[in-house]
Amino acid sequence: MTHLARKGMIVPDASAAENWLARVGLYRFKGYAHHFKTGGVYTGVRFEDVRLIMLLDDELKVHILRGLQIIEVAVRVQINEHLTHHYHEHWYADERVLPRKRRLAGRNITMLTNAHELSGRVYSEFMKSTEDAPSHYRRAYDAWLLPPGWMVTEIMSFGNWSRIYASLPPADQAAIAATFNIHPDTLKGWLRDLTVLRNMCAHQARVWNRVLSPAELYEPDPIRRPLAASSYRIHRPETSLAPRLYSMHHLLTQLGEWQWTSGARLVNRFRGFGPEHTGFKEGWESQVEWL
């Protein structure tokens, strides 16, 4: 507390501030406060302002996770349903579906996952699982038998499903992406970026004023330009939160979850500190792409 005051931060209630720092940690607090530091000092910065940002950031992460929960379940179900009907219930162990390499655009490309690697991972997770269905399956059948795809949907992580989708034959990617009314390359990019965002939120990393790893913007061409013109504020929106929230908006509305985007407007409550900290322009929520 003495360190922050010495650096110029306004702390009207030192005791309350000490209690807050004891709960969240000085290092975490300084990660949020750093934006307001100029020339090594916090000129005119109030402790309470930084604390409010931390609370809003926590609220935003909870809302993001609420939407990602719906997306994750839908993605893994759609992948399994398509592949089970098109191939068989053990599609994840079939090298026709998931070879080590695939010839794309005249080149042999190593896939992010393959049948050999994935079946081993599935079996490991299946044997460790204490859920009712895997436990019953192990008791009712030989334990060495690989579980059916519908059971795999409940034991593999979002990151695994992102890699599975990216490694599928193009025709299967297209069929799955069509259920979300999106181009397969777009869905592949979104799943990758949303996996990173999910892990950040789940592990309580800061998403406010966060520069994310650069990635292509995968919005469809008719949408990308108006979004950049009317919704995204910063020069490189691909490093901000805004396009990630748009991908969630699109996927959730395709799933009939219209209310999530209304809740995402809580980013506007950061306006006292600048909407650019989440990558948005003023009035983004009234643009047709978000309705």
TAKAGI-V44665 format. One record per residue. N is the residue number from 1. PHI is phi as a letter, one per 40 degrees, with the letter a starting at -180 (NA if undefined). PSI is psi in whole degrees, -180 to 180 (* if undefined). OMEGA is omega as a letter, one per 20 degrees, with the letter a starting at -180 (999 if undefined). Layout:
# TAKAGI-V44665
n={N/N}
phi={PHI/PHI}
psi={PSI/PSI}
omega={OMEGA/OMEGA}
This chain:
# TAKAGI-V44665
n={1/2/3/4/5/6/7/8/9/10/11/12/13/14/15/16/17/18/19/20/21/22/23/24/25/26/27/28/29/30/31/32/33/34/35/36/37/38/39/40/41/42/43/44/45/46/47/48/49/50/51/52/53/54/55/56/57/58/59/60/61/62/63/64/65/66/67/68/69/70/71/72/73/74/75/76/77/78/79/80/81/82/83/84/85/86/87/88/89/90/91/92/93/94/95/96/97/98/99/100/101/102/103/104/105/106/107/108/109/110/111/112/113/114/115/116/117/118/119/120/121/122/123/124/125/126/127/128/129/130/131/132/133/134/135/136/137/138/139/140/141/142/143/144/145/146/147/148/149/150/151/152/153/154/155/156/157/158/159/160/161/162/163/164/165/166/167/168/169/170/171/172/173/174/175/176/177/178/179/180/181/182/183/184/185/186/187/188/189/190/191/192/193/194/195/196/197/198/199/200/201/202/203/204/205/206/207/208/209/210/211/212/213/214/215/216/217/218/219/220/221/222/223/224/225/226/227/228/229/230/231/232/233/234/235/236/237/238/239/240/241/242/243/244/245/246/247/248/249/250/251/252/253/254/255/256/257/258/259/260/261/262/263/264/265/266/267/268/269/270/271/272/273/274/275/276/277/278/279/280/281/282/283/284/285/286/287/288/289/290/291}
phi={NA/c/c/c/c/c/c/h/c/c/b/c/b/c/c/c/c/c/c/c/c/c/c/b/g/c/c/c/d/c/c/c/c/d/d/c/c/b/g/g/b/b/c/g/c/c/d/c/c/c/c/c/c/c/c/c/c/c/c/c/c/c/c/c/c/c/c/c/d/c/c/c/c/c/c/c/c/c/c/c/d/c/c/c/c/c/b/a/c/b/d/c/b/b/c/c/c/b/c/c/b/b/c/b/f/g/b/c/b/c/c/c/a/a/c/c/c/c/c/c/c/c/c/c/c/c/c/c/c/b/c/c/c/c/c/c/c/c/c/c/b/c/c/c/c/c/c/c/d/c/c/c/c/c/b/b/c/d/c/c/c/c/c/c/d/c/b/c/d/d/c/c/d/c/c/c/c/c/c/b/f/a/c/d/c/c/c/c/c/c/c/c/c/c/c/c/c/d/c/c/c/c/b/g/c/c/b/c/f/c/c/c/d/d/a/c/c/b/c/d/d/c/b/d/c/c/c/c/c/b/b/c/c/c/c/b/c/c/c/b/c/d/c/c/c/c/c/c/d/c/c/c/c/c/c/g/c/c/c/c/c/d/c/c/c/c/c/c/c/c/d/c/b/h/c/c/c/b/g/b/c/d/g/d/c/c/c/d/c/b/c}
psi={-42/-39/-46/-43/-39/-29/4/0/140/118/87/-36/92/-37/-46/-38/-41/-41/-41/-45/-33/-27/-43/-20/139/-40/-45/-44/-44/-26/-36/-37/-20/-35/-32/3/127/123/30/3/159/70/119/11/128/140/-41/-32/-43/-41/-40/-42/-41/-41/-42/-38/-41/-43/-40/-42/-40/-42/-40/-46/-34/-42/-40/-30/-44/-44/-45/-47/-45/-41/-48/-34/-44/-41/-49/-43/-47/-49/-34/-44/-35/-31/-90/177/-11/40/-31/-14/10/119/-15/-34/-43/75/167/-38/153/141/114/131/40/8/150/114/129/128/157/-28/167/170/-41/-50/-43/-41/-36/-40/-41/-47/-42/-48/-38/-43/-29/-22/137/8/157/-48/-51/-39/-44/-42/-41/-36/-38/-28/173/132/-25/-10/136/143/158/162/-37/-30/-32/-30/-21/-4/-4/146/165/-40/-40/-42/-35/-44/-37/-50/-44/-19/-2/160/144/-37/-37/-40/-44/-41/-40/-43/-32/-28/-19/7/51/155/143/-38/-35/-48/-39/-46/-41/-45/-40/-49/-35/-28/-44/-45/-41/-45/-37/-46/-42/-30/15/34/157/132/-23/134/34/131/111/161/130/138/158/153/122/14/146/149/-42/-18/-30/-47/-48/-33/-46/-35/-35/-16/-36/131/-44/165/-36/79/-21/-13/4/175/-30/-52/-26/-39/-32/-42/-39/-42/-48/-50/-41/-37/-34/-26/4/12/78/-24/-19/-42/-36/-41/-29/-13/-4/-16/-24/-19/-8/-1/-29/-16/7/115/-19/-15/-12/5/10/154/158/136/9/-37/-16/-1/148/-29/-20/1/*}
omega={r/r/a/r/r/r/r/a/a/a/a/a/a/a/r/r/r/r/r/a/r/a/a/a/a/a/r/r/a/r/r/a/a/a/a/a/r/a/r/a/a/a/r/a/r/r/a/r/r/r/r/r/r/r/r/r/r/r/r/r/r/r/r/a/r/r/a/r/r/a/a/a/a/a/a/r/a/r/a/a/a/a/r/r/a/a/a/a/r/a/a/r/a/a/r/a/a/r/r/r/r/r/a/r/r/a/r/a/r/a/a/r/a/a/a/a/a/r/r/r/r/a/r/r/r/a/r/a/r/r/a/a/r/r/r/a/a/r/a/a/r/a/a/a/r/a/r/a/a/r/r/a/a/a/a/a/r/r/r/r/r/r/r/a/a/a/a/r/a/a/r/r/a/a/r/a/a/r/r/r/a/r/a/r/r/a/r/r/a/a/r/a/r/r/r/a/r/a/r/a/a/a/r/r/r/r/r/r/a/r/a/r/a/r/r/r/a/r/r/a/a/a/a/a/r/r/a/a/a/a/a/a/a/a/a/a/a/r/a/a/a/a/r/r/r/r/r/r/a/a/a/r/r/r/r/r/a/a/a/a/r/r/a/r/r/r/r/r/r/a/r/a/r/r/a/a/r/r/a/r/r/r/a/a/a/r/a/a/a/a/999}
